[in-house]
Amino acid sequence: MSRQAYVNGQFVPHGQAVVHIEDRGYQLADGVYEVWAVFGGKLSDAEGHFTRLWRSLDELRIDHPMSRKALEVVLKETLRRNRVREGLLYLQVSRGVARRDHAFPTDPVAPSLVITAKSLNRAATNAKAEAGVGVITLPENRWGRCDIKTVGLLPNVLAKQAAREQGGAEAWFVDADGLVTEGASSNAWILRKDGVLVTRDTGANILRGITRHSLLDVIAKAGLKVEERAFTPGEALEAQEAFITGAGALVTPVISIDGKPIANGHPGEMALRLRGLYIQHAQNAGI
């Protein structure tokens, strides 16, 4: 069976899925998105993703496309139709279709809703994590509301491309004070040599990562210490370990920053341990 996408009330073949040319998400990046990790055919960290989705929509004053209960039905049907057991589900909501104008449409319009799902080879992603990834650092150049998961991701796209061109997998943004904010599509973490985990607090200009939030719960249950504060690239290079978190990355060890190795240049034991604990949590907490 070929892939299918949900577009504004209908399931259509993935290759034929389209939105109107004057959809505001397409023309103005006037929309938000969410990405769920899928384990065993279930949506991981569902409550956190729904809460953040509603918050992002409310912050931009975009109408909710449907009720939570109805949306759950559509999300699960998207997984079923695409036979996704292990993978990712992507959801995007824009303000809708209207004659192009920067200000909101004068007449009410219905929000546009698009959902896709794809399978992942968990063995391949686990192998990548076990090898570790490199990150580069770049000056923070995004807008001041990264707490809203908007589809306006051009700085992130350019950062990811720069990382790829330099042999890395992720880019960490560094603010004017020389402090790491977050990755282009992930949250940044380090493990100090005294065994304390450190990640940036959400009071800063960062996305309130759902995987990050769940991992904090996992860390607390494991009896580990954590500090939510900023750190510099220099502190990260002096750390025992570093890693990134996100719906796609889950927990992935970082082995180098700007080409310089962290510790012995190999994936850290703590990061791999936390990856295992997070996956166990995600497998047990899906809907």
N, C-alpha and C positions, 0 to 999 in steps of 0.2 A: 504494500500500500504506500502511495506517495505521501509526502508531507502535506499537512494542511495547516492553514492559518485562519484565525478568527478575525474578521474585519467588520466592525459595525453591525453586528447581529447575524452574520453569516459565516459558515465555514466554507472556505474555498481552497482549491489547490494552491500550494505554496508559491508556485511559479506564476500564478495569475492574481496574486494578492496585490491590490492597489489601493491608494487613497487619492482623494480629489486633489487636483493641482493647487487649489487654494486652501488646502488644509493648513491651519496655522502652525501645526507642528512641523510641517515640511518647509514652509516659507519663513517662519519667524522663530523656530525652536520654542514655540509657546506650548510646552507640554512637559510631562514628567514620565518617569518609567520606574519599573522595579524588575529585579531578576531574582528568581527563586532557584536554589539548588534542589534537585530532585533525587531522592534516594528511595529505591524500592517502589517507584511510582507515586511517592508522596511528596508534598511540598514542605521543604525544610523551613524551620523558623517562621512559620506562616503568620503567627500573631504579630511579630515584629514588622514583617513586610507590609501587612495590611495597615498597621498603625502608621507607618512612615508614608505609605501611599496616600492615605486620607490627609495626613498633615501636609504633604507636598501640594496636593490639590487645593486644600484650604488656603495655604499660604499664597498661592497664585490666583485664588478665587475662580478656580475651574470647577464646574459642577461634577459631582460623582457620577460616573457613567451608569451605575446600577447599585443595588444594595450589596452589602457584604455577602449575604447568603447566595444571591444570584451569581455574583462574581465567582464565588467558590465553585459553583456548578460549572460555569464556563471554563474555568481554569482546569478543572479535573477532566472535563470532556476534551479539552485540547490535548492533555496528556494521553488520554485514552485513544483518541483518533490518530495520534502520532506514535503510539506504542512506545512511549518514553518511560523507561523504568529507572534509568540512571542518566542524569543530564541536567539541562537548564531550561527554565521557562521564562520568557521575556514578555512583559506587558508594557504598553505605552498608551497614555491618555493625552490627547491634545485638547485645546479649547474648542476645536471644531472647525467647520468650513465656513468661511466668510470672505467677502470682498476684501482684498488686501489693504490693511490699514494698521498702523502700529498700535493704536488704541484698541480697546476691547470692542467687539461688535456692538453696534447700537441695538439691534434686534437680537433677542436670545437665540442661540444656536446650540444644538446638541453636541456634547463632547464626542470626539472620535476615540474609539477603543480598538487596539490591535494587539493580538496575542499570538506568539509563536513558541514552539518547543523544539528542542533538538536533543538527541542522545549524545552521551559522552562515553568514551572508553576509559573507565575508571582505572584500569591497569596502566594505561598510558599516562594519565594525570598523576597517578601515584608515583610512577617512575620519574616523572619530572620533578615532583616534590622531593623524592629521595636523592636526586642529583643536585638540587638547589638551583637558585636563579641569581642572576646579577641585577642590580639596580643602578641607575644613574641619578644624579641630582640636577634639578633645574630651578631657576627662580620662580617663585609663586607668581602667576600672572592671571589667575582666574578671578571671577567676580566675588563679591563679598557675601554671597548667600549659598555657599556650598552645602549648607545643611538641607537645602531643597534638592531633591534628586531630579534635576531638570535634564531635558534632552540636549541642552546647549553644551556640547562636550568638545568643541574645537580645540581648546588648550590641552585637554586630555589626549585627544587624537594626536596632536603634534608631539606631545611628550612621549607617548607610546612609540611613535615612529622614530623619534630620536633615540629611544632606548634600543629599539630593534637595530638601528643602524650602527649602534655602538656595541652590539653583541649582548645586550641585556634583555630582560623580560618586563621590567617595570621602571617607572621614573618616580622619584620622590620629589615633591615640591618643597622648596625651602623659602620661608618668608623673609621679610626685610630684616628681621632680627637674627637671621641665620639659623632658624629652627625648622625642623621638618614638620610639615603640616600633615600630609598623607600622600599616598600614591595616586597615580592617574586613575586606577580602578581598584584601589585597595587601601586598607589602613596599615600603618607602619608600626612595628614593634621591635624592641630589643630586649635582651636578657643581660642584665649587668653581671659582672663577675661574682657579686655577692649573692646571686640567685634571685634578685628582684626583677620582675617583668615591668617594662615601661611602655606606655602608649599615649599618644596625645589626647588630652581631654576634649570633650565635645563642646566646651565653651569656646574653643577656637574655631577658625573658619575651616571646618572639616565636615564630611558627611558622617551622619550618625549610623555607622555601619552596623547592620543587623548581625552579621557573623561576628564582628567585634564584640557586640553586646552579649551574644550567647557565649562567646569564649570567656568573657569575664565571669559568667556564672560557672562555667566549667572549671576555670582557674580557682574560684572560691571553693568549690566542692573538693578540689584536689588539695586544698590547704596551702596554696602557693601565694606569695606576696606580689602585689602589683601596685604601681604608681601611675596615676593618670596625669601626665605632665609632658611638657615639651622636651625634646632632646635635639642635639645638633648632629650633623653627619659625622663630626669628629668623635662624639661620644659613641655613636653607633659603630664606628671602626674600632673603638677600644673595647667594645662589648664582647661578651662571651658568645652571643648568638644574635641573629636578627631574623625576622620573618614578616610576612605580609598575610593579611586575612581579607576574605571577600567571598561572595557566593560562588565565584568561579575558582579562585585560588584556594578556597577553604583555609588551610593553614599551610603556607609554603615557605620553607627556609630560604633566607637570603644569604649568599656566600661571598658576595663582593659588592662594594659601593664605588662607583666611578673607576672600576678596574682594580681596586685595592681589596685584598682578601680580608674577611672578618675572621679573627682567630686563625684556625688552621686551613681556612678556605673550603671546609666541608660542611654539609648540613649538620645543624646542631641536634643533639639528642632531645633537648627540651621541645624544640619546634616539632620534631617528628612525634614525640609523645603527645603533645597537645593536638596535633593533627588527628591522631588516632582517637583521642578522647572526644574531640569535636565531632568526628564522623559518627562515633557511637551515639553521641547526643542527638545528632541530626537524624539518624536512622530511627531513633526511638520517639522523636518529637514531631514527626511529620503528620500532615492531614491528607 
